[in-house]
Amino acid sequence: MACMPSPTRCPKTGTYLYRKAVPERLRSLIGKREWKVSLHTKDFSEARIRFAAESAKCEAAFAAAEAQLQGVVLLIPSDAPKLADRWKKHVLETWQQDHSSIEAFLARDSEGGAVAFSSVAPAAPEDTVLPLLREELQRQKLPMPAQHSPTYAPLVAEFARSWVSLCEYAELRAHDDWRSAPDTSAAGQPLALEATTPKAPKLSEAFDAWSSFTKATATSQRTSDNTSNDYATTVRRFVELYGDLPVTEISRAKVFSFYEALSQIPVKGIPRGLAAAAAIEQAKAQGLPLPSIHSVKKRLKSLAAVLSHARQQGHIAEEPVSASGVLSRLSKSARKVETRSRSDKTYTRKELTAILGSALFHGKWSPARADYGKAPYWLPLLMAYTGARREELAQLLTKDVKHDAEAACWYLDISDSDGKTTKTADSNRRMPLHGDLLALGFVEYAQSLPKDGRLFPALPYNARNGYGAAFGKLWQKYLTKELGLISSVSPSHGFRHTFKTLCREVGIPREVGDWMVGHSSPTVGDSYGENPLTRMARELTKFPRLAVEAGLLKEA
């Protein structure tokens, strides 16, 4: 069995390489005996990703050379000035990054002053031009035309003229003139073979293709719409910063640049619709709060998803976000620097007592404007006693409050049926109701409503955020303005964290706690069988009697 090709490690430096022998019949066209390129990493996992990309370049060059041997014309004479201008443009960009690189185009006069190399050798010798021409063709993944082909002479002539021009401008650079530049207008024109090659989609087009595919395969339309809207924000930010680039031009370096920009876009304090560059400047001037590592990583993952879809469609050889390694670095940083500790996500018992013992739960407060029925009363209690997500509860139907005779308990049937949505498959579950909820009259409340209606009929529906959105805003205002509660805890989701904390505190087994909140099983074995409602109901009796602590019920 043949061995799969893999990166080769340099014994001296430890850096991984891509190495492949050039077939003898192609060496005159490729210009070397071995295709050997540094992968610029000592990490094997990273090297494997870069190896695949370099392998694609190598094989493309070999295929082009093979085609030329078979008589297929890849380059024609009119391509010569386009390639020469591309080379000039590349050299000029190199000068901008490394000023010392102009020395290759300079000579020294008798007094040691810098002069154009072409002034010493006015006619560029072929042995000077050919290595430069081969290098540029390799960069463009094109083979060297045969010496007898009609393209060979025009190519050499154009590169000779470009070499002379670059020598002259190198002399200007050496004398501090960095404004003048040679004409490179032909660099943007397509080669003959490129004119027949389908163009890669722009990022916005790749996003549209990803979005259409995602929506077509989604199990929840609202969830896919929300995801699409979030990803659209990331794509919009990228386009604001770099333009709507073809996906083939989004490199690893561009990804790193985007990461740095995302880290500087403030999370609040800017007008809606403000462009990314302006937002960054305003953040610097006003010291506005910047996003967390987790938020930046989430944005980059959305870009990775779009580009991964483009790779699967054959538009790009690699997905540059993951290939850059920036996501793995952010993951390591997030583990080392916790932006919020666990205690920052959980209500304390004192806060819970203050919340559940406040005016709302004693019938002494109601919203001044909106009327959401009994939702403001029951949703916080349900979140506290079930650990369920806000939307899982807000979207419930009256018929989802059920009784199980065998388990002898009331429970909530949380599922993605009847137009409802859940976050994951494990989120579909039966959650037993704590005795305190029964004592407070929750079942009687449910039974007072139409059997074919919603459990909280006064909650308005929001196309993006569901039935819980309006309550979420009201609840946040109630905590801050009415209770004066200043906390880093998420107003609604904090109950979910708190529920898990209290389960651990009273000794409810981890797997049972996971069943109750709909967390996925950590092992394959845990995914077999059902989660017994009787076991959950029995363990839930250990849960603290929060309503008693808050004064809503008396100790039995």
C-alpha positions in Angstrom: 0.0 0.0 0.0 1.4 3.4 -1.0 2.1 5.9 1.8 0.1 9.1 1.9 2.3 12.1 1.2 3.0 14.2 4.3 5.1 17.2 5.4 8.9 16.6 5.7 10.6 18.0 8.8 13.9 19.8 8.3 16.4 18.1 10.7 18.3 21.4 11.3 15.5 23.9 11.9 12.5 21.7 12.8 10.4 23.5 10.3 8.2 21.4 8.0 8.7 21.4 4.3 6.7 20.4 1.1 9.0 18.4 -1.1 8.2 16.6 -4.3 10.5 15.5 -7.1 9.8 17.1 -10.5 9.3 14.5 -13.2 12.3 14.5 -15.5 10.2 15.3 -18.6 8.9 18.5 -16.9 12.2 19.8 -15.4 13.0 22.0 -18.4 9.6 23.7 -18.1 9.4 23.9 -14.3 13.1 25.0 -14.0 14.2 22.7 -11.2 14.6 19.1 -10.1 12.6 19.3 -6.9 9.6 21.4 -5.8 10.8 22.3 -2.3 8.9 25.0 -0.2 9.0 25.8 3.5 5.6 25.5 5.2 6.8 28.1 7.8 5.6 26.1 10.9 7.0 23.6 13.3 3.5 22.4 14.3 2.6 19.2 12.4 -1.2 19.8 12.5 -0.7 23.3 11.0 1.8 21.9 8.5 -0.7 19.3 7.2 -3.1 22.1 6.3 -0.5 24.2 4.6 0.9 21.0 2.9 -2.5 20.5 1.2 -2.5 24.1 -0.2 1.1 23.8 -1.4 0.4 20.4 -2.9 -2.4 22.0 -5.0 -0.1 24.6 -6.3 2.6 22.1 -7.2 0.1 19.8 -9.0 -1.4 22.7 -10.8 2.1 23.7 -12.1 2.8 20.1 -13.1 -0.5 19.9 -14.9 0.2 23.1 -16.8 3.6 21.8 -17.8 2.1 18.5 -18.9 -0.4 20.4 -21.0 2.4 22.3 -22.7 4.2 19.1 -23.5 1.0 17.9 -25.2 1.0 21.0 -27.4 -1.7 22.9 -25.4 -0.9 26.6 -25.6 -1.3 28.2 -22.1 0.4 31.5 -22.8 0.2 33.6 -25.9 2.4 36.6 -27.0 -0.2 39.2 -25.8 0.2 37.8 -22.3 3.8 39.0 -22.1 3.2 42.6 -21.1 0.5 41.5 -18.5 2.9 39.1 -16.8 5.7 41.6 -16.9 3.5 44.2 -15.3 2.4 41.7 -12.6 6.1 41.1 -11.9 6.8 44.8 -11.7 3.9 45.3 -9.3 5.0 42.4 -7.1 8.6 43.8 -6.9 7.3 47.3 -6.0 5.2 45.8 -3.2 8.3 44.0 -2.0 10.2 47.2 -1.9 7.5 48.8 0.2 7.9 46.0 2.8 11.7 45.6 2.6 13.6 48.7 1.5 16.8 46.8 1.3 15.4 44.6 -1.5 16.1 47.5 -4.1 19.8 46.6 -3.8 19.3 43.8 -6.3 18.6 46.4 -9.0 21.4 48.8 -8.1 25.1 49.1 -8.8 27.7 51.4 -7.3 29.6 54.2 -9.1 33.3 55.0 -8.5 32.4 57.1 -5.5 30.1 54.5 -4.0 26.8 56.1 -5.0 23.8 54.1 -6.0 23.1 53.9 -9.7 20.7 51.8 -11.8 22.1 48.4 -12.6 20.9 48.9 -16.1 23.2 51.9 -16.6 26.1 49.5 -16.1 24.6 46.8 -18.3 22.2 48.8 -20.6 20.9 45.6 -22.3 19.6 43.1 -19.8 21.5 39.9 -20.4 19.4 36.7 -20.9 21.0 35.0 -17.9 19.8 37.9 -15.7 16.2 37.9 -17.0 15.5 34.2 -17.2 15.8 33.4 -13.5 13.4 36.4 -12.8 11.0 35.2 -15.5 11.0 31.6 -14.2 10.4 32.8 -10.6 7.4 34.9 -11.6 5.9 32.2 -13.7 6.3 29.8 -10.8 4.5 32.4 -8.6 1.7 32.5 -11.1 1.7 28.7 -11.3 2.6 28.7 -15.0 5.2 26.7 -16.9 8.1 28.3 -18.8 7.2 28.4 -22.6 9.5 26.3 -24.8 12.3 28.4 -26.4 10.9 27.7 -29.9 7.3 28.9 -29.0 6.0 32.2 -30.3 5.5 33.4 -26.7 9.1 32.9 -25.5 10.7 35.9 -27.2 8.0 38.4 -26.3 8.2 37.3 -22.7 11.9 37.7 -22.4 11.8 41.1 -24.2 9.0 42.4 -21.9 10.8 41.2 -18.8 14.0 42.8 -20.0 12.3 46.1 -20.5 10.7 45.8 -17.1 14.0 45.0 -15.5 15.5 48.1 -17.0 12.6 50.2 -15.7 12.8 48.7 -12.2 16.6 49.5 -12.1 15.9 53.1 -13.0 13.2 53.4 -10.3 15.4 51.6 -7.8 17.9 54.4 -8.3 15.2 57.0 -7.6 14.2 55.1 -4.4 17.9 55.1 -3.3 17.8 58.9 -3.6 14.6 59.1 -1.4 12.0 59.4 -4.2 9.3 57.0 -3.2 6.5 58.8 -5.1 7.4 58.0 -8.7 6.4 54.6 -9.9 6.5 52.7 -13.3 3.3 52.0 -15.2 1.8 48.6 -14.2 -1.6 49.1 -15.8 -1.5 45.8 -17.7 -1.2 43.8 -14.4 -4.9 43.8 -13.9 -5.8 42.5 -17.3 -6.6 38.7 -17.5 -4.3 36.3 -19.3 -5.8 34.4 -22.2 -6.3 31.3 -20.1 -7.9 33.3 -17.3 -10.5 34.8 -19.6 -11.9 31.3 -20.1 -11.7 30.3 -16.4 -14.9 31.0 -14.3 -14.3 33.8 -11.9 -14.3 33.0 -8.2 -17.3 34.5 -6.4 -17.0 37.6 -4.3 -17.4 37.2 -0.5 -20.9 38.6 -0.7 -21.8 36.0 -3.3 -20.2 33.2 -1.3 -22.3 34.3 1.7 -25.5 34.3 -0.4 -24.7 30.7 -1.5 -23.9 29.6 2.0 -27.1 31.3 3.4 -29.3 29.7 0.7 -27.8 26.2 1.4 -28.2 26.7 5.2 -31.8 27.8 5.0 -32.6 24.9 2.6 -31.2 22.3 5.0 -32.3 23.9 8.3 -34.7 22.2 10.7 -35.7 25.6 12.2 -36.4 28.5 9.9 -36.1 31.1 12.7 -32.8 29.7 13.9 -31.3 29.7 10.4 -32.6 33.3 9.8 -30.9 34.4 13.1 -27.7 32.7 12.2 -27.7 34.2 8.7 -28.3 37.7 10.1 -25.4 37.3 12.5 -23.1 36.0 9.8 -24.2 38.8 7.5 -22.9 41.3 10.1 -19.4 39.7 9.9 -19.4 39.7 6.1 -20.5 43.4 6.1 -17.7 44.3 8.4 -15.2 42.6 6.2 -16.5 44.3 3.1 -16.4 47.7 4.8 -12.7 47.1 5.6 -11.3 45.4 2.5 -14.0 45.6 -0.2 -16.0 42.8 -1.6 -13.0 40.6 -2.5 -13.2 37.4 -4.5 -12.8 34.5 -2.1 -9.5 33.5 -3.8 -8.0 36.8 -2.6 -8.9 36.3 1.1 -5.5 35.1 2.4 -4.3 34.0 5.8 -2.6 37.4 6.2 -6.0 39.1 5.4 -7.6 36.9 8.1 -5.1 38.1 10.7 -5.7 41.7 9.7 -9.4 41.2 10.0 -8.9 39.6 13.5 -7.0 42.7 14.6 -9.8 45.0 13.2 -12.6 43.0 14.9 -10.8 43.3 18.2 -10.9 47.1 17.9 -14.6 47.5 16.9 -16.5 48.7 20.0 -19.4 46.7 21.3 -21.4 49.8 22.3 -21.4 53.6 22.2 -21.5 54.0 18.4 -24.4 54.9 16.1 -26.1 52.1 14.3 -24.7 51.6 10.8 -21.4 53.3 11.5 -18.7 51.8 9.2 -16.0 49.6 10.7 -13.1 52.0 10.1 -15.0 54.9 11.6 -16.1 52.8 14.6 -12.5 51.9 15.3 -11.4 55.5 15.3 -14.3 56.5 17.6 -13.4 53.7 20.0 -9.8 54.9 20.2 -10.9 58.5 20.7 -13.5 57.8 23.3 -12.1 54.7 25.0 -15.2 52.7 24.2 -15.6 49.1 25.4 -14.1 46.5 23.1 -15.3 42.9 22.4 -14.2 39.9 24.3 -12.0 37.1 22.9 -15.1 34.9 22.7 -17.0 37.5 20.6 -14.1 38.0 18.2 -13.7 34.2 17.9 -17.5 33.9 17.1 -17.2 36.5 14.3 -14.2 34.7 12.8 -16.0 31.3 13.0 -18.8 32.8 11.0 -16.4 33.9 8.3 -14.8 30.5 8.3 -18.2 28.8 7.8 -18.9 30.9 4.7 -15.4 30.3 3.2 -15.6 26.6 4.1 -18.8 26.3 2.0 -16.9 28.1 -0.9 -14.1 25.5 -0.5 -16.6 22.7 -0.7 -17.9 24.1 -3.9 -14.3 24.1 -5.3 -13.8 27.9 -5.4 -10.7 27.9 -3.1 -8.1 25.3 -2.2 -8.1 26.0 1.5 -10.3 27.7 4.1 -8.0 30.5 5.2 -9.5 31.3 8.7 -8.8 27.8 10.1 -5.6 27.5 8.1 -4.3 30.7 9.6 -4.4 29.1 13.1 -6.0 32.3 14.6 -9.0 30.3 15.9 -6.9 27.8 17.8 -4.9 30.7 19.3 -8.0 32.5 20.4 -9.3 29.2 22.0 -6.1 28.9 24.0 -6.3 32.6 25.0 -9.9 32.2 26.1 -9.0 29.3 28.4 -6.1 31.3 29.9 -7.9 34.6 30.3 -11.5 34.1 31.5 -13.4 37.3 30.7 -16.1 36.3 33.1 -15.7 33.9 36.0 -18.5 31.4 36.8 -19.6 33.5 39.7 -20.2 36.4 37.3 -22.8 34.3 35.4 -24.7 33.0 38.5 -27.2 34.7 40.8 -26.3 34.5 44.5 -28.9 33.2 46.9 -29.2 36.7 48.3 -29.9 38.0 44.8 -32.4 35.3 44.1 -34.2 36.0 47.4 -34.3 39.7 46.5 -35.6 39.1 43.0 -38.3 36.5 43.9 -39.3 38.4 47.0 -39.8 41.7 45.1 -43.0 43.7 44.4 -43.7 41.9 41.1 -44.2 38.5 42.8 -46.4 40.0 45.5 -48.7 41.6 43.0 -47.5 45.2 43.8 -46.0 46.0 40.4 -47.0 45.8 36.8 -45.6 47.3 33.6 -46.6 50.9 33.0 -47.2 50.4 29.3 -47.1 46.9 27.8 -49.4 44.2 29.2 -47.8 40.8 28.9 -50.4 39.1 31.1 -48.9 36.6 33.6 -45.7 36.1 31.7 -43.6 38.6 33.9 -44.7 36.6 37.0 -44.3 33.0 35.8 -41.4 33.2 33.4 -38.8 34.1 36.1 -40.1 31.5 38.5 -40.1 28.8 35.7 -36.5 29.8 34.7 -35.4 29.6 38.3 -37.0 26.2 39.0 -36.3 24.5 35.6 -33.1 26.1 34.2 -34.9 26.2 30.9 -34.0 28.8 28.3 -36.2 31.9 28.1 -37.5 31.2 24.6 -38.1 27.5 25.4 -40.6 28.7 28.1 -42.0 31.7 26.3 -43.1 29.7 23.3 -44.9 26.9 25.2 -48.4 26.0 24.4 -51.0 25.3 27.1 -51.0 21.6 26.1 -47.3 21.4 26.9 -48.1 21.4 30.6 -48.7 17.7 31.2 -49.2 15.1 33.9 -47.5 11.7 34.0 -49.5 9.1 36.0 -46.6 6.6 36.2 -44.1 9.2 37.5 -46.9 10.9 39.5 -45.7 14.4 38.5 -46.5 17.4 36.4 -44.0 18.3 33.7 -43.3 20.7 30.8 -43.0 19.0 27.4 -40.3 21.1 25.7 -39.9 20.2 22.1 -39.6 21.6 18.6 -43.1 20.5 17.5 -46.1 22.8 16.6 -43.9 25.5 15.2 -41.7 25.8 18.3 -37.9 25.7 18.1 -35.2 24.2 20.3 -31.4 24.9 20.2 -30.3 21.3 19.8 -31.8 17.8 19.6 -30.9 17.2 23.3 -33.0 20.3 24.1 -36.2 18.3 23.4 -37.0 16.9 26.8 -39.6 16.5 29.6 -38.9 18.8 32.6 -40.7 17.9 35.9 -42.2 20.8 37.8 -41.0 21.5 41.3 -43.6 21.3 44.1 -43.2 25.0 44.8 -44.5 25.9 41.3 -47.5 23.7 42.0 -48.1 25.3 45.4 -47.9 28.7 43.7 -50.7 27.7 41.3 -48.9 27.2 38.0 -51.0 24.2 37.0 -54.2 26.1 37.8 -53.0 29.0 35.7 -52.3 26.7 32.7 -55.7 25.0 33.1 -57.5 28.4 33.1 -56.3 29.1 29.5 -57.8 27.7 26.2 -56.5 24.2 25.6 -55.5 25.0 22.0 -53.7 28.3 22.8 -50.4 29.6 24.1 -49.3 29.4 27.7 -48.4 33.1 27.6 -50.8 34.5 25.0 -50.0 38.2 25.6 -46.4 37.9 24.6 -45.9 39.4 21.1 -44.0 37.4 18.5 -40.7 38.7 17.2 -39.6 37.2 13.8 -35.9 37.1 14.8 -36.0 36.5 18.6 -39.3 34.7 19.1 -41.8 35.2 21.9 -39.4 35.9 24.7 -37.7 39.0 23.2 -40.2 41.6 24.6 -40.2 40.0 28.1 -36.4 40.0 28.0 -36.3 43.8 27.6 -38.9 44.3 30.3 -37.2 41.9 32.7 -33.9 43.7 32.3 -35.5 47.1 33.0 -37.3 45.7 36.0 -34.1 44.3 37.6 -32.1 47.5 37.1 -34.7 50.3 37.5 -37.2 48.8 40.0 -34.8 46.6 42.0 -31.6 48.5 41.5 -29.8 45.3 40.9 -26.4 46.0 39.3 -24.9 42.7 38.2 -22.9 41.1 35.4 -25.3 38.2 35.4 -27.3 37.8 32.2 -30.9 38.8 33.4 -32.6 35.7 31.9 -29.8 33.2 31.1 -28.4 33.8 34.6 -31.2 31.6 35.9 -29.9 28.7 33.8 -26.4 29.0 35.2 -27.8 29.3 38.7 -30.0 26.2 38.3 -27.0 24.1 37.4 -25.0 25.6 40.3 -27.8 24.8 42.8 -28.1 21.3 41.4 -24.4 20.7 42.2 -24.8 22.3 45.6 -27.6 20.0 46.7 -26.1 16.8 45.2 -28.2 16.3 42.2 -26.1 14.0 39.9 -24.4 15.7 36.9 -26.2 13.5 34.3 -29.6 14.2 35.8 -28.9 18.0 35.9 -27.9 17.7 32.2 -31.2 15.9 31.4 -33.2 18.6 33.1 -31.6 21.5 31.2 -31.2 19.7 27.9 -27.4 19.6 27.7 -25.8 17.0 25.4 -24.3 13.8 26.9 -20.5 13.8 27.2 -20.2 10.1 26.2 -21.7 7.9 23.5 -23.0 5.5 26.2 -25.0 8.3 27.8 -26.9 8.8 24.5 -28.5 5.3 24.7 -31.8 4.8 26.4 -34.2 7.4 27.8 -33.9 9.9 30.6 -36.4 8.7 33.2 -38.9 11.3 34.3 -39.4 9.5 37.6 -35.6 9.9 38.4 -35.7 13.6 37.5 -38.8 14.2 39.6 -37.2 12.4 42.6 -33.9 14.3 42.3 -35.7 17.6 41.9 -37.2 17.3 45.4 -33.6 18.1 46.6 -33.7 21.5 44.8 -33.8 24.5 47.2 -37.2 26.0 48.0 -36.5 29.4 46.6 -40.1 30.6 46.9 -40.0 29.8 50.7 -36.7 31.7 51.0 -38.2 34.7 49.2 -41.4 34.7 51.4 -43.8 33.6 48.6 -44.6 30.4 50.4 -44.5 29.2 54.0 -42.4 26.3 55.0 -44.6 23.1 55.1 
